Amino acid sequence: MAERTTTIAKQFEDLPQQREAVTLGMWTFLATEVLFFGGLFLVYSVYRHFYFNAFAAASKHTDVVYGTVNSVILITSSLTMALGVRAAKLIQYRNTIRFLLLTVCLGLAFLAVKGFEYHKDITDRLVPGLDFNPDLPLHGQIFFWLYWTMTGLHALHVIIGLGVISTMIGLLSRRNGRPVHAHSIENAGLYWHFVDIVWIYLYPLLYLVGRHS
Amino acid sequence: MTAEPQNYLNGEYTIKSWLLTTDHKRIGLLYLLTILFFFVIAAFAAGLMRLELLTPQGDLVSSDTYNKLFTIHGVMMVWFFLIPSIPSVLGNFLVPLMIGARDVAFPRLNLLSWYLFVLGGFFTFHAVILGGVDTGWTFYTPYSSTYSNSHVTEMALGIFIAGFGSILTGLNFIITIQKMRAPGLTWFRLPLFIWSMFATSIILVLATPVLAITLLLMGVERIWGIGIFNPKLGGDPVLFQHLFWFYSHPAVYIMILPGMGVVSEIIPCFSRKQIFGYKFVAFSSVAIAVIGFLVWGHHMFVSSQSIYAGMAFSLLSFLVSIPSAIKVFNWTATLYRGSISFEAPMLYVLGFIGLFVVGGLTGLFLATLAVDVHVHGTYFVVAHFHYIMVGGMVTAFMAGIHFWWPKITGRLYPEKWAQFSAIILFIGFNLTFFPQFVLGYLGMPRRVHEYAPEFQVYNVLSTAGATILGVGYLLPLIYLLWSLKNGPRADQNPWQAAGLEWKTASPPPEHNFEETPVITEEAYAYPPLTSSQPTPEEPHG
């Protein structure tokens, strides 16, 4: 990463070629991520179709307060990320660092809230197989199996995203006066927005699906 | 040695310079060595199976061992040999050369792909050493997730990790082909190998993540002891099959499209002609990649899938054969009135066309709902996909290795030996797998180590064929290694072939071209024939 943000890597002819290649690479990578989560969303759709009532009943046991707070936190973090990218394009590196730091803080807050929520889920006996509330319908276990897997994988992606943004902060603070390629920050932003968008889908599917009536 | 000019092989000799290389050509060779390792193991497993099947009784291995043997064979051949074979070895070596680039778009990512592949291979190999896996390469649930007492999790983890290697390779090729082409190299001037690599990469990038999530769900279910494919919980095991084949059927095209690319390079060269119907061949690669995503349900004709879904998948499976047929017709038309010579790569390619046609046509049998009910799960299926994957892809891989051997190593291989082994391979292959069509049609199920005595004669033929086939693989290994030291030095373009990769030294310098080439002509610009035959369709000929 280091030389790519300050110079043109040796395989490229010029800067525009490098920028286009790196950006297209990021979008292609996000396409693979969509397919990765796509498998889970397919499984969710199939079982919700099979066990509609069980899914509605089980969904009411998720904690909508934690879920909503986390949605707000994550959307806000996307805003700060976008502002960071804009600042990088305007070559306001100090502001970029500030916004990226803010994004990292919000991401950590998201994980913290998620941690409290997981703790509550365990005490509420919502772990399929190991300790599952017998009052819930049998097929509610499928719902919660998906809940843990989907939010767990999402949280993993949040952690990876935080790593990427932190790397960018590191690059920006060690740049020694040299310019930083804005597209690197932008690509980190693309990844972060992807993580956000996945949550935008998870939130209604997991928290709201049983509460619309 | 002192007179040899600087190239990618003799720049540095240290192990570190290989293990930390970002040169696409060296990474291609790293892949070559790694997949050879897995090929040998998987081929050995196949040899043991054929030996067991020599007699109707289970006298060499137990049924349990036999299950593990076909799992090792399937997993290693599919994920650790065929999928990386042409893309990661020849693709890595050739894609930047063919488009006039210095390297792939992301060289370090390229190296990471190889490390992921090796790490995945390590886990898979380790699972085999610990005692193996008995689920077959398809890992069908709930057997894999609940009941199997073998090392499923570790092997699935290996495939999961190697899968990310494939994804990154595909990503690298897509960006490289999109953004790194030399000036003047428009899409319709690209070699057809590049088109097929592009189509392959799209499949790698879009299908492999689905395999990853599927294996992950299966693995979590196994570790957690409960999960969504488990019928006890109301889960649907067939859903696993849908997800698995949504990857694995397109993956079949990962295992043939690159081979078609190699064929499209070699046929014009050895018939000294422009390829016939360039755009048709190019777009048929894309069509295969697209339609290939819509046919997965034909693996579940007898697995409780709705009959209407079955009809739709049957129709789509027929459709996907059209672009493949277009390719075969265009190759044949290229041969027509060409000035054909039969060097080893061409012999392999001609073998490919014959075997691929048989494999493709029997695929239509299987796409037919009623016939599939009869031959599902029999040796007919085994014979069909081996005709595509071994008769097609492995033969094309051999063709490609021979064709580009002078470019890769700077040495010529012994031609007579190569021609001889191409013929041995063709004979051995047919003798191994043609009897299996008959066996399957007569009703011998696959994946069993004992069978009814009336099937023995075909099994003996098949095992005898496998022995010949083994010789066909061993011979090239010997004479190619021999040629590394003793083969005559190759000049820049020993085949008088068109294509950018032949316009630089053999082996190429580290940065491929002394100066960035500028392209002014179409691909396969072979000079018009000087024969006395009139060619009325070419006014300037």
Interface residues (C-beta under 8 A of the other chain):
Chain A: A9 K10 Q11 F12 E13 Q17 E20 A21 L24 G25 T28 F29 A31 T32 E33 L35 F36 F37 G38 G39 L40 L42 V43 V46 Y47 F50 Y51 P128 G129 L130 L138 H139 Q141 I142 W145 L146 T149
Chain B: A101 R102 D103 V104 A105 F106 P107 I167 L171 I174 I175 Q178 K179 M180 V205 L206 A207 T208 P209 V210 A212 I213 T214 L217 V220 W224 G225 I226 G227 I228 L233 G234 G235 D236 L239 L243 H511 T516
